[in-house]
Amino acid sequence: MEENVFEAIAKKYDSTERIELANIISHKVREELVQAKDKTLIDYGSGTGLIGLQIASSVKTALFVDSSKNMVEIINNKIAANKLQNTLTFVADFTKETLDIKADIILVSLVLLHIPDTKNILEKFYETLHTDGKLIIIDFDKNPNVYHPKVHSGFATDELEELLTSVGFKSTSIQPFHHGEKIFMKQDATLFIAVSKK
């Protein structure tokens, strides 16, 4: 992940468009957390916490992990301002290291597209989850109109499902849940949610 890019945009990250999209995503993720009050969740690539902070009350402990110190600093300020008790933050990049922590749920929202080696990061998530843990991926459907040398142009859901199975996940369900105008590199795009069980 290009840390310097995210370090540079951290302070301007919470745009109206990003907040609107985060609200749609948070609403969808909350449906997966109905029985998660005793669970530990990692929001990986948490950014400024636009999604994770909205769902923190649905779990016992929410761990925010991002490779950008500036992003994590913004989350820490939000946690302090909202007096949240059940949260922890970490600056870490799972493509280079893993933390000595385990979780019941890992949320990866609009992060996978920034990671060049998809299989490697999915293996790291698999290792980090407890048995019967759940990986929740939110990302864009493959989009032929998107090209960027450092970003995947979305994901073909059948290929993603195959990849998740190959790293050990027992089952995966994938469904589209939102189509928006100019939400992916200024292109119209569809968001999907993929839920995989370890």
BADREN-909176 format. One record per residue (C-alpha): residue number from 1; x, y, z; residue in three letters. Coordinates in Angstrom, 2 decimals. Layout:
   nr       c1       c2       c3  rest
  NUM        X        Y        Z   ala
...
END
This chain:
   nr       c1       c2       c3  rest
    1     0.00     0.00     0.00   met
    2     1.29     3.47    -0.85   glu
    3     1.60     4.75     2.69   glu
    4     2.83     8.22     1.69   asn
    5    -0.33     8.82    -0.38   val
    6    -2.58     8.00     2.58   phe
    7    -0.36     9.94     5.00   glu
    8    -0.72    12.98     2.75   ala
    9    -4.51    12.80     2.31   ile
   10    -5.40    11.77     5.88   ala
   11    -6.50    15.22     7.05   lys
   12    -8.71    15.76     3.98   lys
   13    -9.96    12.18     3.81   tyr
   14   -13.42    12.67     5.36   asp
   15   -15.14    14.19     2.32   ser
   16   -18.92    14.35     1.97   thr
   17   -18.83    11.62    -0.69   glu
   18   -16.70     9.30     1.45   arg
   19   -18.94     9.85     4.48   ile
   20   -22.08     9.08     2.43   glu
   21   -20.55     5.87     1.07   leu
   22   -19.30     4.90     4.54   ala
   23   -22.85     5.26     5.92   asn
   24   -24.20     2.89     3.23   ile
   25   -21.41     0.37     3.91   ile
   26   -21.77     0.60     7.72   ser
   27   -25.49    -0.11     7.45   his
   28   -24.76    -3.25     5.39   lys
   29   -21.95    -4.47     7.68   val
   30   -24.12    -4.00    10.77   arg
   31   -26.47    -6.68     9.38   glu
   32   -23.56    -9.15     9.70   glu
   33   -22.92    -8.17    13.32   leu
   34   -26.33    -8.94    14.81   val
   35   -24.91   -11.59    17.15   gln
   36   -21.44   -10.13    17.63   ala
   37   -21.71    -8.47    21.05   lys
   38   -19.12   -10.87    22.51   asp
   39   -16.80   -10.74    19.47   lys
   40   -13.53    -9.01    18.66   thr
   41   -13.42    -7.22    15.30   leu
   42   -10.42    -5.94    13.35   ile
   43   -11.16    -3.12    10.92   asp
   44    -8.16    -3.57     8.63   tyr
   45    -7.17    -0.56     6.56   gly
   46    -9.50     1.41     8.79   ser
   47    -8.57     4.81     7.35   gly
   48   -10.06     7.52     9.55   thr
   49   -12.59     5.10    11.05   gly
   50   -15.54     6.25     8.93   leu
   51   -17.00     2.72     8.94   ile
   52   -15.41     1.06    11.96   gly
   53   -16.44     3.74    14.46   leu
   54   -20.07     3.37    13.36   gln
   55   -20.09    -0.37    14.03   ile
   56   -17.88    -0.46    17.16   ala
   57   -20.93    -0.63    19.46   ser
   58   -22.01    -3.90    17.74   ser
   59   -18.96    -5.80    19.05   val
   60   -17.14    -6.37    22.34   lys
   61   -13.83    -4.93    21.08   thr
   62   -13.02    -3.06    17.86   ala
   63    -9.38    -2.96    16.77   leu
   64    -8.50    -0.37    14.14   phe
   65    -5.44    -1.25    12.05   val
   66    -3.99     1.02     9.36   asp
   67    -0.54     1.45     7.82   ser
   68    -0.85     5.25     7.98   ser
   69     0.13     6.91    11.27   lys
   70    -1.82    10.03    10.29   asn
   71    -5.02     8.03     9.70   met
   72    -4.65     6.28    13.07   val
   73    -4.04     9.63    14.78   glu
   74    -7.36    10.89    13.39   ile
   75    -9.12     7.74    14.67   ile
   76    -7.56     8.24    18.10   asn
   77    -8.90    11.81    18.20   asn
   78   -12.39    10.59    17.23   lys
   79   -12.25     7.82    19.86   ile
   80   -11.28    10.38    22.53   ala
   81   -13.96    12.85    21.41   ala
   82   -16.65    10.14    21.53   asn
   83   -15.26     8.58    24.76   lys
   84   -15.32     5.09    23.23   leu
   85   -14.14     2.43    25.68   gln
   86   -14.06    -0.74    23.58   asn
   87   -11.53     0.32    20.93   thr
   88    -7.80    -0.10    20.29   leu
   89    -5.67     1.24    17.43   thr
   90    -2.54    -0.10    15.75   phe
   91    -0.27     1.19    13.02   val
   92     0.58    -1.93    11.00   ala
   93     0.75    -3.25     7.47   asp
   94    -0.18    -6.94     7.24   phe
   95     1.58    -7.19     3.87   thr
   96     4.85    -6.74     5.79   lys
   97     4.07    -7.97     9.31   glu
   98     1.28    -9.40    11.40   thr
   99     0.28    -8.34    14.87   leu
  100     0.21   -10.87    17.66   asp
  101    -3.57   -10.62    17.92   ile
  102    -6.48   -12.84    17.01   lys
  103   -10.01   -11.78    16.10   ala
  104   -13.45   -13.29    15.54   asp
  105   -14.24   -10.93    12.65   ile
  106   -12.07    -9.04    10.19   ile
  107   -13.59    -6.23     8.14   leu
  108   -11.79    -5.13     4.98   val
  109   -13.71    -2.31     3.34   ser
  110   -12.44    -0.82     0.08   leu
  111    -8.93    -1.92     1.02   val
  112    -8.32    -5.09    -1.00   leu
  113    -8.18    -3.09    -4.24   leu
  114    -5.07    -1.27    -2.93   his
  115    -3.12    -4.46    -2.09   ile
  116    -1.17    -5.93    -5.02   pro
  117    -0.92    -9.53    -3.72   asp
  118    -4.51   -10.47    -2.91   thr
  119    -3.78   -14.10    -2.04   lys
  120    -1.01   -13.20     0.42   asn
  121    -3.19   -10.76     2.37   ile
  122    -6.11   -13.22     2.46   leu
  123    -3.72   -15.82     3.95   glu
  124    -2.74   -13.29     6.66   lys
  125    -6.41   -12.66     7.45   phe
  126    -7.07   -16.39     7.62   tyr
  127    -4.21   -16.84    10.12   glu
  128    -5.44   -13.91    12.24   thr
  129    -8.99   -15.24    12.59   leu
  130   -10.10   -17.61    15.34   his
  131   -11.60   -20.94    14.23   thr
  132   -15.12   -20.25    12.89   asp
  133   -14.10   -16.60    12.47   gly
  134   -15.59   -14.43     9.76   lys
  135   -13.95   -12.30     7.07   leu
  136   -16.13    -9.50     5.68   ile
  137   -14.89    -7.93     2.45   ile
  138   -16.55    -4.88     0.92   ile
  139   -15.22    -3.93    -2.50   asp
  140   -16.09    -3.08    -6.08   phe
  141   -17.16    -5.46    -8.82   asp
  142   -14.58    -5.73   -11.61   lys
  143   -14.89    -2.61   -13.71   asn
  144   -13.40    -2.46   -17.24   pro
  145   -13.59     1.36   -17.17   asn
  146   -11.14     1.61   -14.27   val
  147    -7.41     1.52   -14.82   tyr
  148    -4.75     2.57   -12.36   his
  149    -1.26     1.03   -12.06   pro
  150    -1.54     0.71    -8.26   lys
  151    -5.20    -0.25    -7.83   val
  152    -7.11    -3.39    -8.86   his
  153    -9.99    -2.56   -11.19   ser
  154   -12.38    -4.29    -8.80   gly
  155   -12.88    -8.04    -8.41   phe
  156   -14.69   -10.74   -10.36   ala
  157   -16.68   -12.42    -7.59   thr
  158   -16.15   -15.99    -8.87   asp
  159   -12.37   -15.45    -8.94   glu
  160   -12.42   -13.93    -5.45   leu
  161   -14.47   -16.85    -4.13   glu
  162   -11.98   -19.30    -5.65   glu
  163    -9.10   -17.42    -4.01   leu
  164   -10.81   -17.44    -0.59   leu
  165   -11.38   -21.20    -0.88   thr
  166    -7.75   -21.76    -1.89   ser
  167    -6.44   -20.10     1.30   val
  168    -8.73   -22.27     3.46   gly
  169   -12.06   -20.50     3.98   phe
  170   -14.87   -23.05     4.27   lys
  171   -17.67   -21.02     2.74   ser
  172   -18.20   -17.66     1.11   thr
  173   -21.35   -15.79     0.16   ser
  174   -21.05   -12.77    -2.10   ile
  175   -23.82   -10.32    -2.96   gln
  176   -23.99    -6.89    -4.61   pro
  177   -25.70    -4.30    -2.40   phe
  178   -25.15    -0.81    -3.81   his
  179   -24.66     0.81    -7.19   his
  180   -23.43     4.38    -7.24   gly
  181   -22.47     7.05    -9.72   glu
  182   -18.78     7.97    -9.97   lys
  183   -17.85     6.14    -6.75   ile
  184   -14.84     4.21    -8.11   phe
  185   -12.12     6.31    -9.76   met
  186   -14.87     8.66   -11.02   lys
  187   -16.70     5.72   -12.65   gln
  188   -20.14     4.27   -11.84   asp
  189   -19.65     1.08    -9.87   ala
  190   -21.28    -1.69    -7.85   thr
  191   -20.26    -2.60    -4.32   leu
  192   -20.40    -6.20    -3.11   phe
  193   -20.16    -7.79     0.33   ile
  194   -18.31   -11.10     0.63   ala
  195   -18.67   -13.01     3.90   val
  196   -16.30   -15.95     4.40   ser
  197   -16.18   -18.42     7.26   lys
  198   -12.95   -19.94     8.51   lys
END
